[in-house]
Amino acid sequence: MEKEILEHYLSFNRRRFLSKLSLGIGSVALGSLLIPDLFKDGGTTDETGFTPGIPSFAPKAKRVIYLFQNGAPSQLESFDYKPKLREMAGQNLPPSVRGGQRLTGFTALQANLPLVGSFTNFQQYGESRAWISDLFPHTAKIVDDLCIIRSMHTEAINHDPAITFFQTGSQQGNRPSMGAWLSYGLGSENKNLPAFTVLISRGRGNAQGVYSKLWSNGFLDSIHQGVQFSKGEDPVLYLKDPDGMNKADRRKMLDKLSTLNELAYEELGDPEINSKIRQYEMAYRMQTAVPETLNISEEPDDIIKLYGTECMVPGTFAANCLLARKLSENGVRFVQLYHQGWDQHADLPRDISWQAKDVDQASAALVTDLKQRGLLDETLVIWGGEFGRTNFSQGPVTKDNYGRDHHPRCFSIWMAGGGIKPGIVYGETDEFGYNIIRNPVHVHDFHATVLNQLGLDHEKLIFKHLGRRFRLTDVAGKVVRDIIS
C-alpha cells in the first residue's frame, strides 16, 4: 500500500513538474484565447511549414456550404444521361462491362443484372449544353454557374463507410471531419459563431442515418467539432440561461469557472481545459449571435419565393439552405447540410421524384442568392452523395417501378462558386454509365481541391497524433486543376 502511495506521489509530482515547465507557453496560449487580438500574426508554425489560422497561399474561397445528399442519389436520373440503357432495357449487363467488379450483398446472388433506363427524360441546358434530368428544372436554370463532375469514384460500397469517407477522408471513424480540418486550418471569421455548423433534414424516402462522428473533431482540439443546429425553438441545446439566472449572473459564473479551469490547467497542463474555456466563452457569445443569425422573419418576400414556401418550415431542406446562406454570410467557415432519403433500392421513380422536389428549388436558390449578393465568388457550394447507383435494377423491373443498388465506380456531383470554373462538365463515363472513361476524380482528389480553393495545401495541412502525421487526404489526392478558374 505504501509503495502504491509513493508511486502515485511521484507520478503526481512528475505531472506537476512538466506542467510548470510548460506553464509559460500555456499562459501565453490562454492569453491568446481570452484576448483574440493578442497575436494577430497567427499560430505557431509546425515542422511542415504550416501555421494554423493562416492560408498557405492566396485563397479563392473563404467558406464552404456542402449540401450532402445522404443515401446516394442516382446519377442516371439526375446528371448523367445514358440513352443506351433504354435501348438495351431488360438485357443483362455485359460481363465485359462489369469486369468482375465487386457487387453488394443485395445483388451478388442475383442470377441476372437487367439493365434499366431512366424513367425520366433529359434535356440540354445553358451554354455548356449539359444534360439535366427533368426532375431538376431549377438546377437546369443555373447550369452555367455549375461545374458538374460526372467522374467521381470511391472504394466504399456501403453507406456508413462511404459517407464517413467523404466527410473525414477515411472509411473508419475517429478522424477529423472536413469542417474540423478547415476550422483548425483557418479558424473562424466570426468570433461570435462557430467555424463549423451542421444542419439536418429528412425527405420521405428510405433514410440512411447520420451520426455525430461525421462532424467530429477526431484527434483535433474539441473546439473544432461541428455544432449541430436543431429545428426546435432552441437551435443549440442548453444555450439559453437557466431559469433564475440572468446574463450578468451567467457572466459571473463563467468568470469563476474560468478561474477554476486556469488553476486546473496550471496543475495538470491538459490542453483540453483551454478548449473548455473557449467553448464556454463561445456559448456565451452565441446567446445573442445565434438567434439574430437564424432569424428569417425579416427576409423579403422575393427571397422566400426564391427558396420556396417550405423555407419557412423549420427543419426542411429549403429552410436549412436559407439558414446556410445566413450562417455563411455571417462568417461561418463550413456549413454542412445533410438531407436524408436517397437510398432507393426499390420504388425509385416515386422516391427520387419526392427527393428531387425537396432539394431542387432550394439548391438552385442558394446559388442564385449567393450570386446576387456578391458572395458566390468567395463561397464554394457542393452538392452530391456518397456514391452512385447501378445501371441495372436491383430486383424485378416493372413498367412503373425499379430500384438501383450501390455503385462506387462512377457518379456525379456539382460544385459552384469559390473559384471553380462555371458552366463546364468534367469527366465522362461509358455508354452504360458503369465505368469512367475520362478524367476520374477520387474522393481524396475532391478533398485536395476543396482545401486548395481555401488556400490550404492538402499535403501540409497535417496534425501529428500518436506518432503519425495525419491529413484529410491521407497519403493520396491531387488537386483537379482543370476545374479551377
Summary of the structure (lengths in Angstrom):
residues: 485
radius of gyration: 24.6
end to end distance: 70.1
largest distance: 84.5
contacts: 1642
relative contact order: 0.20
helix: 39%
strand: 17%
